[in-house]
Amino acid sequence: MARDEDNGFDDWGGYFEAKKLKLEEQFAAASNPFRKSTLFENISIFVNGLTNPSADELKRIMMVHGGTYHHYERSHTNFIIASNLPDFKVRKMNTNRILSAQWVVDCVQQMRVLDYKPYLLYTNQKTTQPRLNFGKGKDKDDSTVAEPETVTNALENQLGGILKELQQAVATSPEQKNSSKLNNISANNNSHSARTAVDPAFLSEFYKNSRLHHIATLGSGFKQYVCELRQAHGNGTFKKRAELREALPRDVAYTSGKRYVMHIDMDCFFVSVGLRNHPELRGLPIAVTHSKGGSAATDVPVHPQSDRQLEKELFAQRFEHVMHDNNLVDKVRGGFEKKSSLSEIASCSYEARQKGIKNGMFVGQALKLCPELKTIPYDFEGYREVAYALYNAVAQYTLNIEAVSCDEMFVELTELIDDLQSNVMSFVTHLRQEVWSKTGCPCSAGVGENKLLARMATKQAKPNGQHLLAVADVSQYMSTLALEVLPGVGSSMSYKLNQAGLNTCGDVQQVSLVRLELLLGKKMALTLYQNCRGIDTRALNYEQQRKSVSAEVNYGIRFTQAQELDTFLRQLCTEVHNRLLEIKRKAKTITLKLMVRAADAPVETSKFMGHGVCDTQTKSVQLPQGTSDVTVITQSVLKMMMEMEVPPHELRGLGVHLSKLDELEVKKENVLKNMFSKISEKQKNKPKEQREEPVEDKKQIEEPKRKSPRVSVFNMLKQAADKKQSTKSKQRKEEQQSSEQLQHEMSEQQLETKSKPMLPASLAQFDADVLAQLPEEIRREILNEPEAYLRLTAADKHESEPKRKRKMKRIATAPRSRSSTPPPPPPRMRKSTLEHSPLNESDLQPSTSKDALEKQLKRACRVDQIVIDYAQQLPRHMHPVILEHLKSNDVIPKSARAASPAAPDNIFLDDNYKTMLASWVKSTEIPQQADVNLMYMNISLLVEDNRMNDVYDIMKYLCRLIKSKRRNCCRWHMAYNEIESNIQEKVQEELDVNIYFTEAIDCYKCT
């Protein structure tokens, strides 16, 4: 039931337009019984401010004489009746339609429509240059026009009885009574209701009346409600469950161990709740919508500067070529008629669906399919009441609930059914009957062994039924389902699958996972592969946490100045900040979303103050730490708005999104600070000689307590090679200690592993001299798990280089657990020629004398040879990883480097390649062929190195950059398509496969 966008004015005209139509319909319905003439037929007026006769009297006059009275000024209002207007309004309004109320009085007196020009309240004439009258005759004599008081009295006498009857009729209709109050408020206020985002009161009015905002709030509210119920219940018992255990018959053949997940969904939720107040409409085609239906939905006034035909084609082209959604294409082309209502149907009854009506269809299009369609308004209090009754009914028996929306949930029944020892469908029947008795609304339920099967079973159960999808029937049932019904399969993915000849789950069951990965990517392919076989490993999420908070508006956004935009953004940031405080979270990522009018879209939209055809732009900023400060949020948003450089008058929608939410920090006593303060005071009271300790002894005491981080082998190799600055005497001492310690370890390991006295073959590949020279930590790491570095087999030779690097990194940095049977010690080691100094490299000050430099160079050569010898002993697949690391740290001498092939210069091996790409796309109007060729050549080098992950990331980022171009976009589209086509050929040539790019250029102009 919920919508993706959190705003309620996406329908045609939204709340304000629906309100105006409602008032007009009420006025027309009230006028019919009392109409005496058609004097003002096809004439509409709007009263602005205090007039004589008053607004109520003018309304009665128009009602009796066939005119139309507008409570709000509209584009098709014929005349504005006023007595005096401020200069600010006069300058902004078309004064050719502003008349004095005397014009209405005179028309009634003479019973004919008079020329309105003499009654213009404002003209552009001056005393020095009066208006010229050409053959219009003499102006009206003042004596021929009755006094306003006289006309008013006469009209009141004439309409006295009518007024009483009208008041009685209004009093008998609660709906018209509310409308009458709105009319009085409108007549008494000189200012109009907030209609655009420029008005300071617009945002509060927007969310106050936003239908979809209320729906989204209900959905998130019930997720929080489930969390509160679980926290309040704790380890308590369910009283209703005990009563149900006595009421339900025990299943003798019941066996535990089966999992049951129930998916429960209310049937036509909005319609079912609405019919509680309109029982006379049961059995008829019903739709819940803003529109009042009837003639008002087939003859809607349209802005004179809008172009429905152009807008319809633009929408259809985007839906067809970009989204690949034929349903939306049919909806736009079938419902975007000249004066048909563009209000969307939120929910329709099953009787209406039998007529071809669907949820989301335009009301005007629906009335063509079903002229007898009845429309009912929203009832949000009713939705809230029924939703709470549904959740409370389930919570009586179990709190293993995953809330989906206000009318939908998943329930884990395994523990409940084990406790009841009853048939699962007996419980479902009892629950559905209880929901019906408490709400008067039907619901359907499906049961399966996981969430996917439960949802599919609900589709089988609707309407007002229940269904158990048995494990034995899963394969056959799933094979017949269309891929579109699976969760997560949208129009774009469905289009790609259909292009590959995959239309049903049965088709996917015949396809290998490898082919799906090439088509959809690894993660999505695995999900689809499992879902088509009825496999769903997701667990129910009982305590859901909000992942993001947002505030978005795509109605009434019409700015003319930067200051207006600045003011509204500050209001929007305040709104999203208040929502963040309500859930007590902090945000680390701030995203600004803009809806910019498309270059070829009309300025005025078919929907009044709607967004029309737009291009969406987003920009995000990562904060160093989470924040809930409105100042930080506002400054970040204003800065991003300035960087995006979008003219204010081109904006049609704005949104601020906060994500990466963290819990608010609770201020606690700084225990650590107090502890250090106490220790410091205690030390002050000690004698000085007791406080002073030798540095070396202190370091020896603290050293065992410190845990060094795990480091990889090749990192430690370099550290061992760098730490060689001690004297010869200390070098021998350390070598002797290292040898004794190693022998001690070897003897311990021999005692623990008597069953394995021989050295493993895998350990024999390591040079014993190098092992003796390594530090204690890394040497112990190798001795404990020598095969961890040799597990990769020859079958992995085709594996890409980045994957090999990631595997090596995981192996080298993974925490080591103590083996129950450690490997035997290596053969006897010779004395080390390297020294392992306890000091860091920064603590040493090497000598700069000539002799010292020569000795240092000789030692470096020896160390280089040791490192190379060690690298030669490692498996072949590890060479590139280690050598690349050693090259970057200048460990391998130049002579050794010359022997290995030099890597070609590639711009995409630079960490800042994204900045380079962004600068190229942004600063270049038209891409040059030489630049395009350069891009392809560098990417093809990555293909040759089998670095497909890098190729994928680069192409995706480049595609997104090009999509954001607004000028010469087709030239860039052609350039990208050329690069992509060449890369596909290169991948096909090298790997004999096709790479799948999730981002693609799909422009209907250049394709």
N, C-alpha and C positions, 0 to 999 in steps of 0.2 A: 504494500500500500504506500510505502514511503517513496519520496522522490529523491533524486540524486542531488538536486540543488535546493538549498535551504532558503527559499524565498517564495512568497505567495502570489506574486504579481506576474508570473510568467505567462499566465493565460491572458486572453485578449482584454486589455484595459485593466485587468486585475480588480482589486476591491473597489476602487473609485468608479471605474466604468460600470461595474455591476450595480453599484449603488445608484448611479444616475439612471440606468435603464429601469431599475426597480421603481424609482420615484416617478419616472415618466409613465410606466405602465399603471401604477396606482392612480396617477392623475387622470389618465385616459379612461380607466374603469369607473372612477368616481364621476366623471363628466357625463357619461352616456345617459344616465337617467334624468339629468337636469338640463340638457342642451336645448336651447330655444332657437338658435340661429347658427348659421355658418359664416358669420361676419368675419371672423379671424381664422378661417380655415387655412391650413398650411402656413400659418404665421406663429412664430415662437418668440417669446420675450424672456429676458432675464433681468431681475430687479437688483440693482446694486445700490445699497444704502437706503437712507430714509427718503421716501417720496410721498407725494400727496396727489392722489389716493395712496394708501399704504400698500405694502407688498401683498398682504392678505386680501385686500379689496381687489387689487389687480388680478390676483389669482382667481378669485370668484368670477370676475368679468370674463377672463379667458375661458374659464370652464363652461360658462353659460353660452358663450358665443362661438364655440368650436375652435378656440385657439389652443396653444400649448404653452404651459408655464414651466420654465426650466429652473430648477433649484440651484444649478451650477451653470456657469457660462460654458458653452460648448462651441465647437467649431461651426456647427450648423445653426447656431442661435441667430435669428434674423435681426433682432433689435435688443439693445441694452437700455433699460429704463432707469434714469437717475435724475437727481436734482442738483447734485454737486459732487465733484470728484477731486481728489488731491492732484496737484500738478504732476506728481511722479507717475500716477496712473494714466493721466491724460497723454503724456509723452509716449507711453508704451502701448497705448491702445489705438485701435482704428476708430477715430472719432466720427466716421461717416455712418456709424450704426448706433450712436448714443443719442437717445431721444428723451424729450421731456415726457412726463406722465400725462401731460395735457393731450398728447396725440391720441392716447387710448380713450380718454374721456370724449373728445370731439368725434372720434369714429363711432362710438356708441350712440352719441346724441344724434348724429346724422345717419346712422345705420349704413354707412359705407366706409370703405378704407380710403382715407385721405392721403394726399401726398405728404410724406414724412419730412421732406427737406426743410420746410419752414419750422419744424419742431426740433431740428438738430440742436443739441445742447452746446456743442463746441464746433466752431468752424475756424478755418485758418484766415479769416478776413480781419482786416484792421480798419480802424476809423479813417485812416488816410487813404485806404483803398477798399471801399465796400464792394460787396458782391453785386454783379450785374444780373438783372432779371430779364430774360428774353421771352416776351410774349406769354408769360404765365398768368397775366391778369393781375388785378390788385391783390394785395395781401389781405388776408382775412381781417375783417374788422373785429376789434376786441369786443364790441357789443354783441356780436353774433355768437360768441363763445360763452357758454354758461360758466358761472363761477364754480371752482372745484367743490366748494362746500355744497352747492346746489346739486351738482351731479352725484356727489357722494350720497347725499340724503336720498335722492331719487333711486339710486341703485340699491341702497340698503332697504328701502321700502319694497322695491321689486324683488330683491333676493332674500328678504328676511326669512320667509318660510323655507327657501331652499337651503339657507345656511343652517337652520335648525336640523333639517333632514340630513344634511351632510355630516353634522356633528354627531348625530345619532348613528349614522352608518359607520363613521370612523370609530366611534366608541365600541361598537359591536365587533370590530375586527382588531385583535391584538397586533397583528402584523402592521395594519395601517396606523394603529395607535402609535407604535414605535416610529413609523415613518413620519407621522405628523409632528412628533417631537423633534425629529431631525430637521424637518422643514422649518419649524419655528426657530430652531437654533441657527439654521442657515440664513433665515431672513433677518435675524437680529444681529448677526455678525457681518461686519463690512468686509472682512478679509475672507478669501477663499480657503478651502482646505488645502493642506500641503499636497502639491501635485508633482513637484520635481524635487530633486535632491538639493536644490539651492535653498529651499525653505528650511529654516532651523528645526522645525518640528517634523520634518519628513521622516527621519529615520525611526523615531519613536512611534509615529503613526504607522509606518510600514510594518514593523515587527508586531505591533499591536493587532493588526488585521491580517497578517500573513497566514494563510491557510497552511502552507507547507512548513512554515516555521513551527506551527503548533504540532503538526504531525511528527516532525523530526524530534521536537522536544519530548513528546510522548514516548517515542521509541527509546531515546537515551535515558529517559526517566525511569522506565521499567527495568532497564539493565541495572540501574542503581538500586531500584526497589528490591530486586532479587538479592543483591549483596547485603542490603540492610536486613532482610528477612533471615538470611543465613547467619549473620552475626548475632542477631537477637535470639535466634533459636539455639545456637550452640550445640550441645550434646543432648538436648531435650528429646522428648518423645512426641509422637503424633497421636493425639487422642482419636481423631477421626479414622486413623488407620486401624486402630483396635476395633472400632465399631464396624468398619468395613470388613474386617476379618471374620466377624460373626455373620455378616449379611451375605457375603459372596460364597457360593458353594466351593468347597475344596476340590481341586483337581487331583484325582487319585493317580493319574498317569504322569503327574508333573515330575520333571527331573531338573535339578539345578545345573548350572553351568552355561546356560544359554544367555546371550545378551539381548536385551530389548530396549530399543530407542524409539520413543514416540514423537512424532511431529504433529502438532495440532495447529489448525488454521481456521479462523472464522470465515464463513462463506459470505462473500460480497459484504464485507464488514460495514462500509459506509451506508450501503443500501439497507442492510438489515437493521441497523440502529435507527436510520431515518424512518423506516416503516413502523416503528413503535409509536411514533406520533402521527402517522398517516396510515392507519390500518385499512382504510378504504381503498388504498392503491395496491394492496396485495394481489398478485397475479397479473399485474400490468407491467409493461416495459417501463422501467424506472432508471433514471440516471442522476447522479449527484454531481452538481457543477455550479459554477458561478452564475451562468446564464439562467434567465427565467424561462427560456424556451418560447414556443409559440411564434408569433409573427415577429417578435423582437429579435429572434435569432436568425431570421432569414432576410431581414431588411435593416442591416446595421449601417449607421453613418460612417463614412470613411473620410480620412483627412484628404483634402483636395490635392496636396502635394505628394501623397504616397503613390506608389506604383506596385499594386498587388501582383500584376502579371510578372514583372521583373523579379520581385522578391520571391515569388513562387518558384520560378525557374532556378534562381540562385540556390535556394534551399534544396530543391530536388537534385541539382547537380552535385552538391556537397554530400547529400545523403547517399547518392548512387555511386559516386566515384571515390569518395573518401571513407565513408562509414560502411558502404556496401549493405545498406539496410533498405531492402525493398519495401518493407512495411511503412517506413517513414516517407519514402518516395510516394507511395500510393496515398498516404494520408495528406501530404501537402498538395499533390496535384488533384486530389478529389475534394479537398475541403477548402482550398484557397479561392473560392468563388468570389464574385464581385462584392456582394454585400452579405455574405454568409458569416455567421458568428464564428470567431476563432477561439472561443472559450473551449477548453478541453474537458472531457468527461473524466472525472476522477474514479468513478466506480459505476458499474451498470449491473442490473439484475440479470438473471439467467434468461428471463423472458425477452429482454432486450438483446442479449447475445444471440438468441435464436433468429433475430432479425438482421444479423450481420454487424451489430454495433460492438465495439471493443473499447476497453479502457484506454484513455488517451486520445480518442477520436475527437475531432472538432464537432461542436454541437450542430452547426449548420449542415455538415455532411451527414450526421446521424439522423437529423430530421428528414432528410431526403430518403433515407433508407426506411425510416419508421416515423411517419408523420404523427402518429398517436403517442409518441414518446412523452412521458411525464418527467419533469425535472423537479428535484427537491434540493433544498439548501443544505449546507454543512451543519452538523450538530456536534460541536466539539466537546461540550459538557457530557453529552450522551456517549461519545466515544470513550472519554475518560472513565465514566461510570462502568460501562460494560467491560472495558479492559481490566480494571481493578477486580471486577467480579470474576473474570476468567483466571487471572493470576492467583487470586485468593482461593479459588476452588481447587486448583492444582496444588497449591502450597499446603493444603490441609493434609496431604498424603505424603508428599516428598518435596524437598527443596533442591533436588538435583535438576535445576532448571537452567537452560540457556535461553535468555530472552533474545528474540530476533526483532520484533516490533511490538506495537501495542496490541496486535491481534494474532501474533504468531510466536511459537516457541518450540524448542526441543526439550524433551524430558527423558532422563535416564531412568528406566523402569526396572532394571535388573535387580537391584537390592529390594525394591518394593515388592516385586512379584515373588522373589525368594521368601520374603517375610509372609506374604499372604498365602502362598502355596495354592494359588488359584490360576485360572486361565487368563492370559494377558488380555484377550479381547473382551472378557467379561468385565474387567476393570475399565477398559476403554469405553464400553457401552455405558457403564454406570457414570463415568465422568462426563460424557457428552450429554446424558440426560440431566445431570445436575447443572451443567452450564446453561442448558436450554431453560430449565425451570427458574434459574436466577436472573437470566438476562433477556429471555425471549428471542434470542438470536441463535441460529443453527451454526454448528461447526463440524468440520471433518477432521479425521485423524488417521494417520498411517503409522504402521509399526514395522521396523526392520532391525537388522543386527548392527546397523551403523546409521549415521546421519543421512547419508546419500540415499540409502534404500528406504528410510523412513519418509523422506521427502517425496521420493518417487511413488511410494505407496499412497501418500495423501492425494497425489494427482489422480490416482486410480479410484480413490474413495469419493471424491467430489462429484456432486454436491450432497452435503448433509449425510455422509456415510463414513465407514471405516474399513480399513483393509490391512491385512497382514501379508507382507511379502516374505514367503518362506525361502529358506536358503536353497532348497532344491529347485526353486523356480526362478532364481535370480538370473542365471545365464540366458535362459530363453526369453525372459521378460526384457532384459536389458538390450538384447540383440535387435529388438524391433523398435527401440526408441530412436527418435531423431536426435542428432547431436545438439540442436538448439535448446532442448529441454534440460540439458545438464547444467548445473551451476557453474558459472565462470566462463561459459561458452557464449560470447556475444556475437554481434553481427559480423565484425571484422574477422574473428577467428573462424566463424562458420563459413564465411566466404572463402578463406584460404583452404579450409578442409574440403569444401565442395569443389574447388578448382583442382584439388588432388584426387577427386573421385571418392571422397569419404563423406557419406551423407547420414549414415546411421551408426549406432554403437556396434552393430554387427560387422560393418565394414572395418571399423577400427580394430575389432578383435582379430581380424585376419592380417593385420599389419604389424611389422616388427617395431620394437621400441626405437631402434636406431633410425628408422625412416621418420618416425614422429619427431625425434629430436632434431633432425635436419629441417623439418617443416616448422616446428613450433618453438624450438629451444628445449633445453634439457629439463628444466623444472616443470614447465607446462605440459610437456610431452608425457612425463611420468604421471602427472595427475590425471590427464585424459586417458592414458593407457590403463590406469587402475580403475577409474570411474566407469569406463565402458564395460568393465568386468564386474562391477558392483563392489569394488574394493574402496574403502574410505577409512583411513587410519586416524582421522581427526578425533580427538576427544572433545567432550562437551566442555565449554568454557562457562563455568558457573559464576565467576566473579570477574566480569569484564571491566577493563580499565579504558578510559578514553585515551585514544592515541593522538587526537588532534582536536583543536577548537577553531571555529571559523565564523566569520560574519560576511555575507555576500549579498549584494544588491544588483539586480540587472533590470530594474524598472525605474523609470523616472530620472535616469542619469542624463541630464542635459546641462552641461556647463558651458559658459561663454568666456570665463576668466579664470586665470590660474588661482586667484584668491578663493574663488568658490570651491574649486577642487581641493585646495589645501584645508579649508574649513570642514568639508565633508569627510576627508580622510582622517582628520583628528576625531570627528564624531565616531567614525567607524572603528578606529583604534580603541576608543573608550568603550564601545559596545563589546568588542571581542575581549578586551581586558576584564570587563565585568563578568563575562562568561568564564574566563580563566579562573577568576577568584572564586566563582561558585563551586567549581570542582576542586579547588585548593591544589592547584598544580602550577608548575613553572615551565616555560617553553624555551627551547634552545634554538629552534629554527623558525624564522619568520618569512612568510611567502606572500608576495603581492601578486594578485591575479587581475589582469585587465581584459576587458572585452572591448575591442576597438572595431569601429565600423569598417566593414570591408570596403576596399577601394571602389568596387563597382556596385555597391549597395546604395539604394536611395537614402536620402537624409531622413525623411519622414517614414516611419515604419507603418505597416498595416495594423499592427496592434498599437493602440493608443499608449504612447510613452514606453513601448516595449523596446527590446534591444535589437531586433532585426537580425540581418546577416552580419556576423562579426568574426574577426580573427582573435584568437585567445593568445595572450602573452603572459608569461609568468617570470618572476625573478625572486630568488631566495637569498637569505643571508644567514650565516651560521654564527651564533653568538659564542663567545668563549665559555660561558656558563649560563645555566638556565636563569630566566628572569620572569618576574610578574610585575615589573614596573611599567606603568603606562607611558612614562616619558621615554624609556628605552624603546618600547614598541613603536611609539609614534615617530621618533626620530629615525628609526630604521626604515619605516615605511615611507616617510617623506623623502629620504635619501634615495631609495630605490625608485620612487616615482620620478625624481629628477633625472636619474641615470637612464631611465627608459625613454625619455624624450618623446612622449606622446602628446599631441595637442589636446587640450581639455575638451574642445568641442567635438572631437572624434570619439570620445569615450561613451560607451553604452552599458558598461557594467564594471563594478569594482568589488574586490574581495580581499580580505586579510585572513590568512591561515596561520595558525600556530601549531607546531608539531614538535616531536621529540620531547614529550612532556615528562617532567620529573616531579616527585613529591615536594611540597613546600617544606623547608627546613624549620623544625621547631627549635626555638631558642632554648638552649639548655645551659646549665652551669659548666664553665670551662674547667672540667676536672683535671685535665692534663696540665693546664697552667697552674692551678693550685698545687698540684703535686710537685712540680718543679720549684715552686716558691718555697714549699716546706723543706724540700731537700736542700735548697740554697741556704736557708736559715740555719739548718742543722750543721751544714759544713762551716758556716761562719763561726759557730761555737766551738769547733774542733781546733786543737793546736795546729800551728802552721806546719810543723814537721810531720804530723800525721796526714795532712791533706796532700802533701807533695809526694808523688810517686814517680819512679823512673818511667820514661816514655816507652822503653822497650818492654818492660814487664807489663805495663798496662795494655800494650798492644797484644802481647801474648795471651793475656787473660781474656780480652774481648774477642780475639780472633775466632775461637771455636763457637762463640755465640752468634756470630754473623753468618748468615746463609748467602752464599754467592749465587747470583743468578746463573741459570743454565746457559751455556754458550755452545756454539757449534765447533766442530773439529777444526775447520779451517780458520776460524777466528782465533782459537787458542794457539794454532800453529804460528800465527804472526806475532802474538804476544810473547810466545816462547823465544822467537827469533829476536825480538826487540830488547828483551831483558838480558843483557850480556855485558854490563858495564862494571862488574866487580873486579877485585884484585884476584891474583892467581891463587893466593893462599886460601881465601874464602871460597874460591871456586872449588878447590879440592875438598874443603870441608863439607860444602853443600853436596858435592857428588857422593861423598862417602855416606852422608846421612840419607840421601835419596836411595843409594844402593841398599843400605841396611833396611830402610823402610819397605822397599820393594820386596826384599827377601822375606821380610816379616809377613807381608801380605800374601806372598806366594805360599809360605808355609801354612798360614791359616786356611787358605783356599784348598790346599792339598789335604788338610785334615777334614774339611767339610765335604769334599768331593772325592772320596776314595774310589768311587765307582767309575770315575772318568779321569784316569791318570794321564791320558794322552792329550796333546794339544789338538784342538779342532782344526779341520782343514781350512775353515774360513779365517781363523786367526793367523794361520801361517802366511796369509797374503800381506800382513802388516810387517813392516821392518822392525825388528826388535830394537835396533839402535834408536830409531825414532820414538818408540814407546818409552824407552828409558829417559829420553830427553824431555818428554811431555810433563806438564804439571800433574800433581797428584789427582786433582779433580777429573781432568779429562782422561787421564790414564785409567782411572777406576771406571769411568764411563765405558771405555772401549772394552776393558776386561770383562765387565758385567754383561754386556750385550754386543758381542763382536759381529753377530749376524744381522743386527738392525740396519747396518749400512750395506748389506749385501743381499737383501731380500728381493730386490727387483730382478726379474728374470729377463732372459733374452727376448721374451715375447713383447716386452715394452719398448723395443727399439724404435717403433714407429710413434711412440708417444711424443707429444710436442715438448719443446724445450721449456716453455713456461711451466708446464705441469711437472716436469722433472725437477725444476727449481723449487716449486712449492713442496713437493714430496721430500726433497732433501732438507728443506727448512723445517718441516714438521718433524722429521726424524732427528735432526740435530738439536732441536730446541725442546723436544718433548720431555716432560719430567720422567725420570727413571725410577722405577720401583725396584726394591731389593729382590733379587731372584732367590727362590728357595734352594736352588742348586746352582751356585755360581760356577762359571767355567773354570777349568784347571788353569794354573799359571803358565805363562809363556816360558820358553827356554831361557837359560841364563843370559842375562844382559851384560854387556860390557859397560865400563864406566862412562858416564856422560861427559861430553865435551862442551855442553851448554850449561849455563848457570841460570837459575831461576831466582831472581832477586825479589825480595818482598816489597821493594819500592816500585812506584809507578814510574813511567817514562818521564813524566813531567817533573819528578823529584830529582832526577839525575842531571848533572851538569857535565857533559862530556868535554874532554880536553880538546883544545884546538891546536896542539902542537903537531908538527909534521909526523913524528913517530907514532903518535896516537892515531892520527888519521889513517896511516898505512896499516896499522894493526886492525883498526875498525873495518877497513875495506876487506882485508883478508878474512876476518870473521864473517862478514856479510856474505862473501862468496861461499864459505863453507855452509852457512845456514841456508843459502839459496839452493845449494846442491842437495842438502838434506830434505828440504821441502819438496823439491822436484822428485827426489827418490821416493818420498812418501806418496806423492800423487801418482807416481807410476804404479805403485802397488795397489791402488784402489781400483774398483770396477770401472769399466770403460764409460758407463753412463754417468759417472760422477765427475769425470774430467772437466767438462765445460763449466760446471757449477763452481768447482774449486778454482780452476784456472781464472775464471772471470773475476772471482773475488780477490785472488792474489794479484791479478793485474791492477785492479783498482787501488790496491794498497802498496804498489811498488815493491813487492817482495821478489818477484821473479826477475832475474837480470835481463838486460836487453838482448843478450845473446840467445837466451832461451825463448824470448818472445818472438824473435825473428824466425825461429823454426816453425812456429804455429802460424796458420793463415790469418792474415789481418782481416778484421770485420769491416765491411763496407760502411761508409758514413751514411746514416739514415736519420732523417729529421724526426722520425717518430720514436727514436730511441731516447730522445731528450725528454726529460720530465716535464718541460714546459711546452710540449707540442700543442696542447689545447689552447694556450694563449696565442701561439703562432697561428693556428687555424682560425680562431675568432678574429684576430686582427686582419687576416687575409680576407675573410668573408665580409667583414664590416667595412673595410676601407676600400674595397674594390667594387666598382659599379658593375663591370662586366668581366667575367673570368676569362683570362687569356689561355689559349690552347697550350702554351708552353707550361703554364702553372698546372693545368689539368694533367698534362703528361707527367710532370714531376711528382704530383700526388700519386698517380698510379704506379710509377716506378718504385717509389719508396714503400708503398703498401705491398707491392708484389714481392719485394725483398722479404717482408715479414711472412708472406705466404710460403716462400721457398724455405724459410727457417721453421716452418710449421708452427708459427705463432698465431694461431687462429683466434685466440681470445683477444689479442691486441688488435687484430684486423677488425673483429666485430665491434670493439669499443670505439675505434677510430671512425669507422663508417657510421655508427650510430650518432656519435657526437657531431660529425660533419653534416649529417642529414638534418639534425635539429637546428644547427646554425643556419643552414640554407632555408629551412622552412620559415625562419623568422624574418627573412628578407622580404621587404615590401616593394622594392623597386627592381625592375629587370629580373623578377623572380623566375620567369620561365627560362632565361638564359642559364641561370644557376641550376635550375631543375635539370636541364639538358646536360650540363656538365657533370652533375652528380650521377645521373643515369648512365653516362658514358663510363665514368670510373667504376660504378657498380657492375656494369656489364663486363668490362675488361677483367675485373677482379674475379667474377664468377667463372670466366673462361680460364683464368689462371688457376683457380682452385680446382676446377674440373681437370685441368691438365696435370696438376701436381698430385691431387689426392683422389681424383675420380669421384668426387661428391659435389653437391651444391651447398653453399653456406646460406643459412637463413638469417636475414636481417629483419628485426622487428620494426625498425624505422624505415619508411619508404616514401618516396615522392610520388604522389598521386594527384596530379594537377589536370583537371579536365580541359584546360586551355592548350597545354602543350603535349598531351598524350592522345 
